Amino acid sequence: MAQKTLVALILGSALALQGCKIVKTPAPGATTTATEQGEAGDDARIAALLDRTYDAELMLLVAERALPVADLRAALTVGLETAGATHGNKGSGEGAAWNFAVKGEGRVIEANLTSRARKAMLDTDGDGVADLTLQLGPVIKGTSLRDLAPFYRFGDFRDQIEFAKLARALNDRASAALQVPDGDLTGKIIRFSGTVDLRSATDPWLVTVVTLDTAP
Amino acid sequence: MNLNRRHVVGGLAAVVAGILPTLSFAQGKGVIAIITPSHDNPFFKAEADGAAAKAAELGYEAMVLVHDDDANKQSQLFDTVIAAGVKAIILDNAGADASVAAVQKAKDAGIPSFLIDREITATGVAVSQIVSNNYQGAQLGAEEFVKLMGEAGEYAELIGKESDTNAGIRSKGYHDVIDQYPDMKMVAAQTANWSQTEAYTVMESMLQANPGIKGVISGNDTMAMGAWAALEAAGRTDVIVVGFDGSNDVRDSILKGGIKATVLQPAYAQAQMAVAQADAFLTSGSTGVEEKQLMDCVLINADNAAQLETFALKA
């Protein structure tokens, strides 16, 4: 009798296990309304997250934390880890870059406006040599906009796909807002703010631009 | 029924045969099981080697097993290692959905699992899930591919094994970048199941149907090697090939001017990290880190290929 019960219990628990349903943790931005769970609802969830956080939190964060180019360069001479801990935010995971908000102005030494990933190489210290590159879109590389923000955390997202979609949506939002003047940029003065990700203190700077002004 | 049973017995015999050569009986902190896909792909061998080396360093015995991407075999292996009383399991799993039950089974038996390379679709079952940021890596590979292609032209994509979650993630990462370039035209996309020989055949027929192909982006390095061999055989070494994994084979091809780029997943270091976390968990009850952890990938091209060795970049 006891044996039979045991067998039944084992069978029962085996069946219960097979019938287990995996319930996913709702990602940020998920509401109790009609937003779809899983990958099908990613775009809607991320759009809602951006509406809530892009201007109110992320742009505010960039504006508040942006260091002048020269100040960030000076901070980096002490070392990336120290500069990062003081001024930046590290992306999720092993080997992730430090991300900084930066602002400045400089003369365009060279520009590529024919690529889908338009770029302007800027001289910000007046030595006639370009010392950083501005990304002018529409294709923006990297995830520094997302990874600058401590409030976008990998662990809050379903998986790396949803987390990556956030980065892409942020890049798209930033690039869509940029007014890049027509014609040759070479020689023009550009004032900008944006974000940069660095894996070493000596990495070349590739800046994701969020604000841009040009002077003749 | 008979057939079924014979299959199971056969499977167990294979399991036992697989264990014996790598399991010795020295006293230590116990045994850590290391279960990965077949070592035919050097990537998985690097994982197993990295984990085994770290286990030995920390005073454990390593029990190295392969599931051949077969979820049933993986389930049997879990039964075996649970019965053997291993202290922890390092797993590169055989399917994001199918593996949840196996990992749960180990957890129920009091054995913690530490996942590497591939995610599973549940959290709170494994102690750690350390995965390469495949999406980020795919974006790096795609950016290089687009640059090499001059942002325009016909290309083909070789996709990995469907049951492997990373096949889909990489493909999405590739397209996230490439599809932003309207002059890049994908003329063929097909799975070659991570297989070099299959990729050779697939590439041959893709070339016949689409002689205008200018580039091939591949979900991993073994398929990239197969595609490159087919391109060489067809006299089409002008075609730009980009892979993923960072294998020594592709490194050598890059250095000889064959395949143009790949993306390194730090497989060896990742496996070592998993064992270190297993040790921390076993000795202190906590890994001290979150369950899901990403590791960034690194673009490998002619500039840095010489520094690549066994899925690690030398400083």
Interface residues (C-beta under 8 A of the other chain):
Chain A: L17 Q18 C20 I22 K24 T25 G91 S92 G93 E94 G95 A96 A97 S115 R116 P138 V139 K141 T143 F154 G155 D159 Q160 I161 F163 A164 R168
Chain B: V100 A101 Q104 E119 T121 A122 T123 I130 V131 N133 N134 Y135 Q136 Q139 E143 E151 I169 K172 G173 D176 V177 Q180 Y181 P182 P266 A269 M273 E290 E291 K292 Q293 L294 M295 D296 V298
